[in-house]
Amino acid sequence: MVADNVKNYLKEKGIKISFIAEQIDVPYATVNLMLNGKRRLTADVFSKICKVLEVSMDKFATEKTA
């Protein structure tokens, strides 16, 4: 659910996964798998994504963004 919310937010804002991956220094394939539910979204990566997006972690944990 959290990964879906992050993915939907990125799509809504027109932000590419490749941009996020580059900003957090995590391989694109890893971030892509995490946001598509094929790999567990780690707390560390989630925290870094939120910092790049300048949003609270609570935003994705508590609401649907799409």
N, CA, C and O atoms as a Maestro MAE file, in Angstrom:
{
 s_m_m2io_version
 :::
 2.0.0
}

f_m_ct {
 s_m_title
 :::
 protein
 m_atom[264] {
  # First column is atom index #
  i_m_mmod_type
  r_m_x_coord
  r_m_y_coord
  r_m_z_coord
  i_m_residue_number
  s_m_chain_name
  s_m_pdb_residue_name
  s_m_pdb_atom_name
  i_m_atomic_number
  :::
  1 25 0.814 -1.195 0.000 1 A "MET " " N  " 7
  2 3 0.000 0.000 0.000 1 A "MET " " CA " 6
  3 2 0.858 1.260 0.000 1 A "MET " " C  " 6
  4 15 0.598 2.180 -0.775 1 A "MET " " O  " 8
  5 25 1.869 1.315 0.851 2 A "VAL " " N  " 7
  6 3 2.744 2.483 0.902 2 A "VAL " " CA " 6
  7 2 3.451 2.651 -0.437 2 A "VAL " " C  " 6
  8 15 3.507 3.756 -0.976 2 A "VAL " " O  " 8
  9 25 3.987 1.567 -0.971 3 A "ALA " " N  " 7
  10 3 4.687 1.644 -2.259 3 A "ALA " " CA " 6
  11 2 3.738 2.111 -3.362 3 A "ALA " " C  " 6
  12 15 4.126 2.897 -4.226 3 A "ALA " " O  " 8
  13 25 2.493 1.626 -3.330 4 A "ASP " " N  " 7
  14 3 1.498 2.067 -4.318 4 A "ASP " " CA " 6
  15 2 1.237 3.559 -4.192 4 A "ASP " " C  " 6
  16 15 1.123 4.265 -5.195 4 A "ASP " " O  " 8
  17 25 1.144 4.035 -2.961 5 A "ASN " " N  " 7
  18 3 0.908 5.456 -2.745 5 A "ASN " " CA " 6
  19 2 2.071 6.302 -3.259 5 A "ASN " " C  " 6
  20 15 1.858 7.351 -3.868 5 A "ASN " " O  " 8
  21 25 3.296 5.846 -3.015 6 A "VAL " " N  " 7
  22 3 4.472 6.567 -3.517 6 A "VAL " " CA " 6
  23 2 4.452 6.565 -5.044 6 A "VAL " " C  " 6
  24 15 4.646 7.607 -5.671 6 A "VAL " " O  " 8
  25 25 4.221 5.415 -5.631 7 A "LYS " " N  " 7
  26 3 4.193 5.295 -7.091 7 A "LYS " " CA " 6
  27 2 3.124 6.204 -7.696 7 A "LYS " " C  " 6
  28 15 3.378 6.887 -8.689 7 A "LYS " " O  " 8
  29 25 1.946 6.215 -7.108 8 A "ASN " " N  " 7
  30 3 0.862 7.064 -7.601 8 A "ASN " " CA " 6
  31 2 1.210 8.546 -7.468 8 A "ASN " " C  " 6
  32 15 0.895 9.345 -8.350 8 A "ASN " " O  " 8
  33 25 1.856 8.903 -6.371 9 A "TYR " " N  " 7
  34 3 2.273 10.296 -6.158 9 A "TYR " " CA " 6
  35 2 3.272 10.718 -7.234 9 A "TYR " " C  " 6
  36 15 3.164 11.806 -7.799 9 A "TYR " " O  " 8
  37 25 4.239 9.854 -7.508 10 A "LEU " " N  " 7
  38 3 5.227 10.171 -8.535 10 A "LEU " " CA " 6
  39 2 4.554 10.375 -9.889 10 A "LEU " " C  " 6
  40 15 4.866 11.320 -10.612 10 A "LEU " " O  " 8
  41 25 3.639 9.490 -10.218 11 A "LYS " " N  " 7
  42 3 2.929 9.589 -11.485 11 A "LYS " " CA " 6
  43 2 2.121 10.885 -11.556 11 A "LYS " " C  " 6
  44 15 2.127 11.583 -12.570 11 A "LYS " " O  " 8
  45 25 1.435 11.185 -10.469 12 A "GLU " " N  " 7
  46 3 0.617 12.397 -10.390 12 A "GLU " " CA " 6
  47 2 1.450 13.663 -10.579 12 A "GLU " " C  " 6
  48 15 1.007 14.617 -11.218 12 A "GLU " " O  " 8
  49 25 2.658 13.663 -10.019 13 A "LYS " " N  " 7
  50 3 3.530 14.836 -10.072 13 A "LYS " " CA " 6
  51 2 4.458 14.830 -11.295 13 A "LYS " " C  " 6
  52 15 5.199 15.788 -11.518 13 A "LYS " " O  " 8
  53 25 4.417 13.751 -12.086 14 A "GLY " " N  " 7
  54 3 5.266 13.669 -13.267 14 A "GLY " " CA " 6
  55 2 6.738 13.447 -12.942 14 A "GLY " " C  " 6
  56 15 7.619 13.880 -13.685 14 A "GLY " " O  " 8
  57 25 6.996 12.772 -11.832 15 A "ILE " " N  " 7
  58 3 8.376 12.497 -11.409 15 A "ILE " " CA " 6
  59 2 8.727 11.074 -11.808 15 A "ILE " " C  " 6
  60 15 7.984 10.139 -11.510 15 A "ILE " " O  " 8
  61 25 9.843 10.912 -12.473 16 A "LYS " " N  " 7
  62 3 10.261 9.599 -12.945 16 A "LYS " " CA " 6
  63 2 10.991 8.829 -11.845 16 A "LYS " " C  " 6
  64 15 11.708 9.403 -11.025 16 A "LYS " " O  " 8
  65 25 10.787 7.526 -11.855 17 A "ILE " " N  " 7
  66 3 11.471 6.651 -10.902 17 A "ILE " " CA " 6
  67 2 12.980 6.776 -11.072 17 A "ILE " " C  " 6
  68 15 13.721 6.705 -10.092 17 A "ILE " " O  " 8
  69 25 13.433 6.958 -12.290 18 A "SER " " N  " 7
  70 3 14.872 7.089 -12.543 18 A "SER " " CA " 6
  71 2 15.446 8.318 -11.829 18 A "SER " " C  " 6
  72 15 16.575 8.277 -11.340 18 A "SER " " O  " 8
  73 25 14.681 9.400 -11.767 19 A "PHE " " N  " 7
  74 3 15.124 10.601 -11.056 19 A "PHE " " CA " 6
  75 2 15.276 10.309 -9.564 19 A "PHE " " C  " 6
  76 15 16.279 10.668 -8.947 19 A "PHE " " O  " 8
  77 25 14.269 9.653 -8.999 20 A "ILE " " N  " 7
  78 3 14.316 9.308 -7.571 20 A "ILE " " CA " 6
  79 2 15.506 8.398 -7.288 20 A "ILE " " C  " 6
  80 15 16.250 8.619 -6.333 20 A "ILE " " O  " 8
  81 25 15.683 7.376 -8.120 21 A "ALA " " N  " 7
  82 3 16.786 6.431 -7.928 21 A "ALA " " CA " 6
  83 2 18.131 7.148 -7.939 21 A "ALA " " C  " 6
  84 15 19.007 6.864 -7.122 21 A "ALA " " O  " 8
  85 25 18.280 8.071 -8.864 22 A "GLU " " N  " 7
  86 3 19.536 8.824 -8.958 22 A "GLU " " CA " 6
  87 2 19.743 9.679 -7.712 22 A "GLU " " C  " 6
  88 15 20.849 9.738 -7.175 22 A "GLU " " O  " 8
  89 25 18.687 10.337 -7.256 23 A "GLN " " N  " 7
  90 3 18.785 11.223 -6.092 23 A "GLN " " CA " 6
  91 2 19.120 10.473 -4.805 23 A "GLN " " C  " 6
  92 15 19.834 10.999 -3.951 23 A "GLN " " O  " 8
  93 25 18.621 9.268 -4.663 24 A "ILE " " N  " 7
  94 3 18.857 8.513 -3.417 24 A "ILE " " CA " 6
  95 2 20.008 7.521 -3.546 24 A "ILE " " C  " 6
  96 15 20.321 6.796 -2.602 24 A "ILE " " O  " 8
  97 25 20.633 7.494 -4.715 25 A "ASP " " N  " 7
  98 3 21.791 6.635 -4.978 25 A "ASP " " CA " 6
  99 2 21.481 5.153 -4.752 25 A "ASP " " C  " 6
  100 15 22.236 4.425 -4.107 25 A "ASP " " O  " 8
  101 25 20.342 4.738 -5.309 26 A "VAL " " N  " 7
  102 3 19.923 3.341 -5.287 26 A "VAL " " CA " 6
  103 2 19.655 2.964 -6.737 26 A "VAL " " C  " 6
  104 15 19.051 3.749 -7.468 26 A "VAL " " O  " 8
  105 25 20.086 1.787 -7.171 27 A "PRO " " N  " 7
  106 3 19.871 1.414 -8.574 27 A "PRO " " CA " 6
  107 2 18.402 1.509 -8.996 27 A "PRO " " C  " 6
  108 15 17.497 1.158 -8.239 27 A "PRO " " O  " 8
  109 25 18.192 1.986 -10.212 28 A "TYR " " N  " 7
  110 3 16.848 2.128 -10.759 28 A "TYR " " CA " 6
  111 2 16.062 0.832 -10.631 28 A "TYR " " C  " 6
  112 15 14.906 0.843 -10.207 28 A "TYR " " O  " 8
  113 25 16.685 -0.285 -10.996 29 A "ALA " " N  " 7
  114 3 15.985 -1.575 -10.970 29 A "ALA " " CA " 6
  115 2 15.463 -1.885 -9.568 29 A "ALA " " C  " 6
  116 15 14.359 -2.410 -9.422 29 A "ALA " " O  " 8
  117 25 16.233 -1.571 -8.554 30 A "THR " " N  " 7
  118 3 15.825 -1.834 -7.177 30 A "THR " " CA " 6
  119 2 14.625 -0.983 -6.791 30 A "THR " " C  " 6
  120 15 13.649 -1.491 -6.239 30 A "THR " " O  " 8
  121 25 14.697 0.306 -7.080 31 A "VAL " " N  " 7
  122 3 13.590 1.202 -6.742 31 A "VAL " " CA " 6
  123 2 12.338 0.802 -7.525 31 A "VAL " " C  " 6
  124 15 11.236 0.783 -6.977 31 A "VAL " " O  " 8
  125 25 12.514 0.490 -8.786 32 A "ASN " " N  " 7
  126 3 11.389 0.089 -9.629 32 A "ASN " " CA " 6
  127 2 10.706 -1.165 -9.070 32 A "ASN " " C  " 6
  128 15 9.480 -1.216 -8.980 32 A "ASN " " O  " 8
  129 25 11.489 -2.160 -8.702 33 A "LEU " " N  " 7
  130 3 10.919 -3.381 -8.129 33 A "LEU " " CA " 6
  131 2 10.174 -3.088 -6.824 33 A "LEU " " C  " 6
  132 15 9.101 -3.639 -6.578 33 A "LEU " " O  " 8
  133 25 10.741 -2.231 -6.006 34 A "MET " " N  " 7
  134 3 10.102 -1.890 -4.730 34 A "MET " " CA " 6
  135 2 8.765 -1.185 -4.949 34 A "MET " " C  " 6
  136 15 7.777 -1.499 -4.285 34 A "MET " " O  " 8
  137 25 8.736 -0.238 -5.873 35 A "LEU " " N  " 7
  138 3 7.512 0.530 -6.088 35 A "LEU " " CA " 6
  139 2 6.458 -0.259 -6.858 35 A "LEU " " C  " 6
  140 15 5.288 0.121 -6.883 35 A "LEU " " O  " 8
  141 25 6.874 -1.348 -7.480 36 A "ASN " " N  " 7
  142 3 5.923 -2.196 -8.195 36 A "ASN " " CA " 6
  143 2 5.546 -3.450 -7.409 36 A "ASN " " C  " 6
  144 15 4.916 -4.362 -7.945 36 A "ASN " " O  " 8
  145 25 5.938 -3.487 -6.135 37 A "GLY " " N  " 7
  146 3 5.530 -4.575 -5.256 37 A "GLY " " CA " 6
  147 2 6.228 -5.899 -5.490 37 A "GLY " " C  " 6
  148 15 5.768 -6.934 -5.008 37 A "GLY " " O  " 8
  149 25 7.321 -5.884 -6.217 38 A "LYS " " N  " 7
  150 3 8.054 -7.120 -6.497 38 A "LYS " " CA " 6
  151 2 9.200 -7.341 -5.509 38 A "LYS " " C  " 6
  152 15 9.839 -8.393 -5.489 38 A "LYS " " O  " 8
  153 25 9.436 -6.318 -4.694 39 A "ARG " " N  " 7
  154 3 10.477 -6.365 -3.674 39 A "ARG " " CA " 6
  155 2 10.013 -5.489 -2.515 39 A "ARG " " C  " 6
  156 15 9.320 -4.494 -2.725 39 A "ARG " " O  " 8
  157 25 10.389 -5.854 -1.306 40 A "ARG " " N  " 7
  158 3 9.956 -5.098 -0.132 40 A "ARG " " CA " 6
  159 2 10.572 -3.699 -0.134 40 A "ARG " " C  " 6
  160 15 11.778 -3.543 -0.326 40 A "ARG " " O  " 8
  161 25 9.734 -2.688 0.082 41 A "LEU " " N  " 7
  162 3 10.206 -1.313 0.206 41 A "LEU " " CA " 6
  163 2 10.811 -1.149 1.592 41 A "LEU " " C  " 6
  164 15 10.102 -1.197 2.596 41 A "LEU " " O  " 8
  165 25 12.110 -0.957 1.641 42 A "THR " " N  " 7
  166 3 12.790 -0.846 2.933 42 A "THR " " CA " 6
  167 2 12.533 0.517 3.559 42 A "THR " " C  " 6
  168 15 12.254 1.493 2.862 42 A "THR " " O  " 8
  169 25 12.629 0.569 4.860 43 A "ALA " " N  " 7
  170 3 12.427 1.814 5.590 43 A "ALA " " CA " 6
  171 2 13.460 2.856 5.168 43 A "ALA " " C  " 6
  172 15 13.144 4.041 5.065 43 A "ALA " " O  " 8
  173 25 14.686 2.416 4.926 44 A "ASP " " N  " 7
  174 3 15.755 3.325 4.537 44 A "ASP " " CA " 6
  175 2 15.447 3.977 3.184 44 A "ASP " " C  " 6
  176 15 15.548 5.196 3.042 44 A "ASP " " O  " 8
  177 25 15.078 3.174 2.208 45 A "VAL " " N  " 7
  178 3 14.764 3.706 0.877 45 A "VAL " " CA " 6
  179 2 13.522 4.587 0.959 45 A "VAL " " C  " 6
  180 15 13.489 5.660 0.357 45 A "VAL " " O  " 8
  181 25 12.513 4.156 1.684 46 A "PHE " " N  " 7
  182 3 11.297 4.941 1.841 46 A "PHE " " CA " 6
  183 2 11.609 6.308 2.453 46 A "PHE " " C  " 6
  184 15 11.104 7.330 1.990 46 A "PHE " " O  " 8
  185 25 12.432 6.319 3.484 47 A "SER " " N  " 7
  186 3 12.821 7.566 4.138 47 A "SER " " CA " 6
  187 2 13.545 8.495 3.159 47 A "SER " " C  " 6
  188 15 13.274 9.695 3.123 47 A "SER " " O  " 8
  189 25 14.451 7.946 2.379 48 A "LYS " " N  " 7
  190 3 15.206 8.750 1.405 48 A "LYS " " CA " 6
  191 2 14.284 9.318 0.326 48 A "LYS " " C  " 6
  192 15 14.435 10.470 -0.081 48 A "LYS " " O  " 8
  193 25 13.340 8.514 -0.132 49 A "ILE " " N  " 7
  194 3 12.388 8.983 -1.145 49 A "ILE " " CA " 6
  195 2 11.593 10.163 -0.591 49 A "ILE " " C  " 6
  196 15 11.414 11.169 -1.278 49 A "ILE " " O  " 8
  197 25 11.123 10.044 0.630 50 A "CYS " " N  " 7
  198 3 10.342 11.121 1.242 50 A "CYS " " CA " 6
  199 2 11.165 12.393 1.385 50 A "CYS " " C  " 6
  200 15 10.649 13.493 1.188 50 A "CYS " " O  " 8
  201 25 12.441 12.251 1.726 51 A "LYS " " N  " 7
  202 3 13.311 13.426 1.842 51 A "LYS " " CA " 6
  203 2 13.473 14.111 0.493 51 A "LYS " " C  " 6
  204 15 13.412 15.338 0.412 51 A "LYS " " O  " 8
  205 25 13.677 13.339 -0.560 52 A "VAL " " N  " 7
  206 3 13.823 13.912 -1.904 52 A "VAL " " CA " 6
  207 2 12.540 14.623 -2.319 52 A "VAL " " C  " 6
  208 15 12.585 15.701 -2.911 52 A "VAL " " O  " 8
  209 25 11.408 14.020 -2.009 53 A "LEU " " N  " 7
  210 3 10.112 14.598 -2.380 53 A "LEU " " CA " 6
  211 2 9.675 15.721 -1.439 53 A "LEU " " C  " 6
  212 15 8.712 16.435 -1.715 53 A "LEU " " O  " 8
  213 25 10.402 15.868 -0.317 54 A "GLU " " N  " 7
  214 3 10.093 16.868 0.698 54 A "GLU " " CA " 6
  215 2 8.673 16.709 1.231 54 A "GLU " " C  " 6
  216 15 7.923 17.677 1.358 54 A "GLU " " O  " 8
  217 25 8.324 15.456 1.538 55 A "VAL " " N  " 7
  218 3 7.019 15.150 2.137 55 A "VAL " " CA " 6
  219 2 7.231 14.261 3.354 55 A "VAL " " C  " 6
  220 15 8.243 13.570 3.472 55 A "VAL " " O  " 8
  221 25 6.272 14.292 4.241 56 A "SER " " N  " 7
  222 3 6.309 13.464 5.440 56 A "SER " " CA " 6
  223 2 6.072 12.003 5.077 56 A "SER " " C  " 6
  224 15 5.321 11.695 4.152 56 A "SER " " O  " 8
  225 25 6.715 11.116 5.808 57 A "MET " " N  " 7
  226 3 6.493 9.683 5.598 57 A "MET " " CA " 6
  227 2 5.028 9.329 5.864 57 A "MET " " C  " 6
  228 15 4.486 8.406 5.256 57 A "MET " " O  " 8
  229 25 4.398 10.063 6.769 58 A "ASP " " N  " 7
  230 3 2.998 9.822 7.100 58 A "ASP " " CA " 6
  231 2 2.076 10.012 5.899 58 A "ASP " " C  " 6
  232 15 1.031 9.367 5.814 58 A "ASP " " O  " 8
  233 25 2.450 10.881 4.981 59 A "LYS " " N  " 7
  234 3 1.604 11.147 3.811 59 A "LYS " " CA " 6
  235 2 1.299 9.859 3.058 59 A "LYS " " C  " 6
  236 15 0.160 9.641 2.647 59 A "LYS " " O  " 8
  237 25 2.279 9.020 2.875 60 A "PHE " " N  " 7
  238 3 2.096 7.799 2.101 60 A "PHE " " CA " 6
  239 2 1.568 6.643 2.949 60 A "PHE " " C  " 6
  240 15 1.005 5.685 2.419 60 A "PHE " " O  " 8
  241 25 1.747 6.735 4.235 61 A "ALA " " N  " 7
  242 3 1.297 5.656 5.110 61 A "ALA " " CA " 6
  243 2 -0.181 5.767 5.431 61 A "ALA " " C  " 6
  244 15 -0.809 4.775 5.801 61 A "ALA " " O  " 8
  245 25 -0.751 6.967 5.293 62 A "THR " " N  " 7
  246 3 -2.106 7.163 5.777 62 A "THR " " CA " 6
  247 2 -3.137 7.522 4.726 62 A "THR " " C  " 6
  248 15 -4.332 7.527 5.024 62 A "THR " " O  " 8
  249 25 -2.715 7.822 3.502 63 A "GLU " " N  " 7
  250 3 -3.713 8.225 2.517 63 A "GLU " " CA " 6
  251 2 -3.420 7.680 1.132 63 A "GLU " " C  " 6
  252 15 -2.271 7.421 0.777 63 A "GLU " " O  " 8
  253 25 -4.465 7.514 0.371 64 A "LYS " " N  " 7
  254 3 -4.328 7.182 -1.051 64 A "LYS " " CA " 6
  255 2 -4.025 8.483 -1.765 64 A "LYS " " C  " 6
  256 15 -4.658 9.502 -1.490 64 A "LYS " " O  " 8
  257 25 -3.062 8.463 -2.682 65 A "THR " " N  " 7
  258 3 -2.699 9.686 -3.372 65 A "THR " " CA " 6
  259 2 -3.300 9.770 -4.767 65 A "THR " " C  " 6
  260 15 -3.125 10.776 -5.456 65 A "THR " " O  " 8
  261 25 -3.989 8.750 -5.184 66 A "ALA " " N  " 7
  262 3 -4.567 8.813 -6.528 66 A "ALA " " CA " 6
  263 2 -6.070 8.636 -6.479 66 A "ALA " " C  " 6
  264 15 -6.729 8.660 -7.518 66 A "ALA " " O  " 8
  :::
 }
 m_bond[263] {
  # First column is bond index #
  i_m_from
  i_m_to
  i_m_order
  :::
  1 1 2 1
  2 2 3 1
  3 3 4 2
  4 3 5 1
  5 5 6 1
  6 6 7 1
  7 7 8 2
  8 7 9 1
  9 9 10 1
  10 10 11 1
  11 11 12 2
  12 11 13 1
  13 13 14 1
  14 14 15 1
  15 15 16 2
  16 15 17 1
  17 17 18 1
  18 18 19 1
  19 19 20 2
  20 19 21 1
  21 21 22 1
  22 22 23 1
  23 23 24 2
  24 23 25 1
  25 25 26 1
  26 26 27 1
  27 27 28 2
  28 27 29 1
  29 29 30 1
  30 30 31 1
  31 31 32 2
  32 31 33 1
  33 33 34 1
  34 34 35 1
  35 35 36 2
  36 35 37 1
  37 37 38 1
  38 38 39 1
  39 39 40 2
  40 39 41 1
  41 41 42 1
  42 42 43 1
  43 43 44 2
  44 43 45 1
  45 45 46 1
  46 46 47 1
  47 47 48 2
  48 47 49 1
  49 49 50 1
  50 50 51 1
  51 51 52 2
  52 51 53 1
  53 53 54 1
  54 54 55 1
  55 55 56 2
  56 55 57 1
  57 57 58 1
  58 58 59 1
  59 59 60 2
  60 59 61 1
  61 61 62 1
  62 62 63 1
  63 63 64 2
  64 63 65 1
  65 65 66 1
  66 66 67 1
  67 67 68 2
  68 67 69 1
  69 69 70 1
  70 70 71 1
  71 71 72 2
  72 71 73 1
  73 73 74 1
  74 74 75 1
  75 75 76 2
  76 75 77 1
  77 77 78 1
  78 78 79 1
  79 79 80 2
  80 79 81 1
  81 81 82 1
  82 82 83 1
  83 83 84 2
  84 83 85 1
  85 85 86 1
  86 86 87 1
  87 87 88 2
  88 87 89 1
  89 89 90 1
  90 90 91 1
  91 91 92 2
  92 91 93 1
  93 93 94 1
  94 94 95 1
  95 95 96 2
  96 95 97 1
  97 97 98 1
  98 98 99 1
  99 99 100 2
  100 99 101 1
  101 101 102 1
  102 102 103 1
  103 103 104 2
  104 103 105 1
  105 105 106 1
  106 106 107 1
  107 107 108 2
  108 107 109 1
  109 109 110 1
  110 110 111 1
  111 111 112 2
  112 111 113 1
  113 113 114 1
  114 114 115 1
  115 115 116 2
  116 115 117 1
  117 117 118 1
  118 118 119 1
  119 119 120 2
  120 119 121 1
  121 121 122 1
  122 122 123 1
  123 123 124 2
  124 123 125 1
  125 125 126 1
  126 126 127 1
  127 127 128 2
  128 127 129 1
  129 129 130 1
  130 130 131 1
  131 131 132 2
  132 131 133 1
  133 133 134 1
  134 134 135 1
  135 135 136 2
  136 135 137 1
  137 137 138 1
  138 138 139 1
  139 139 140 2
  140 139 141 1
  141 141 142 1
  142 142 143 1
  143 143 144 2
  144 143 145 1
  145 145 146 1
  146 146 147 1
  147 147 148 2
  148 147 149 1
  149 149 150 1
  150 150 151 1
  151 151 152 2
  152 151 153 1
  153 153 154 1
  154 154 155 1
  155 155 156 2
  156 155 157 1
  157 157 158 1
  158 158 159 1
  159 159 160 2
  160 159 161 1
  161 161 162 1
  162 162 163 1
  163 163 164 2
  164 163 165 1
  165 165 166 1
  166 166 167 1
  167 167 168 2
  168 167 169 1
  169 169 170 1
  170 170 171 1
  171 171 172 2
  172 171 173 1
  173 173 174 1
  174 174 175 1
  175 175 176 2
  176 175 177 1
  177 177 178 1
  178 178 179 1
  179 179 180 2
  180 179 181 1
  181 181 182 1
  182 182 183 1
  183 183 184 2
  184 183 185 1
  185 185 186 1
  186 186 187 1
  187 187 188 2
  188 187 189 1
  189 189 190 1
  190 190 191 1
  191 191 192 2
  192 191 193 1
  193 193 194 1
  194 194 195 1
  195 195 196 2
  196 195 197 1
  197 197 198 1
  198 198 199 1
  199 199 200 2
  200 199 201 1
  201 201 202 1
  202 202 203 1
  203 203 204 2
  204 203 205 1
  205 205 206 1
  206 206 207 1
  207 207 208 2
  208 207 209 1
  209 209 210 1
  210 210 211 1
  211 211 212 2
  212 211 213 1
  213 213 214 1
  214 214 215 1
  215 215 216 2
  216 215 217 1
  217 217 218 1
  218 218 219 1
  219 219 220 2
  220 219 221 1
  221 221 222 1
  222 222 223 1
  223 223 224 2
  224 223 225 1
  225 225 226 1
  226 226 227 1
  227 227 228 2
  228 227 229 1
  229 229 230 1
  230 230 231 1
  231 231 232 2
  232 231 233 1
  233 233 234 1
  234 234 235 1
  235 235 236 2
  236 235 237 1
  237 237 238 1
  238 238 239 1
  239 239 240 2
  240 239 241 1
  241 241 242 1
  242 242 243 1
  243 243 244 2
  244 243 245 1
  245 245 246 1
  246 246 247 1
  247 247 248 2
  248 247 249 1
  249 249 250 1
  250 250 251 1
  251 251 252 2
  252 251 253 1
  253 253 254 1
  254 254 255 1
  255 255 256 2
  256 255 257 1
  257 257 258 1
  258 258 259 1
  259 259 260 2
  260 259 261 1
  261 261 262 1
  262 262 263 1
  263 263 264 2
  :::
 }
}
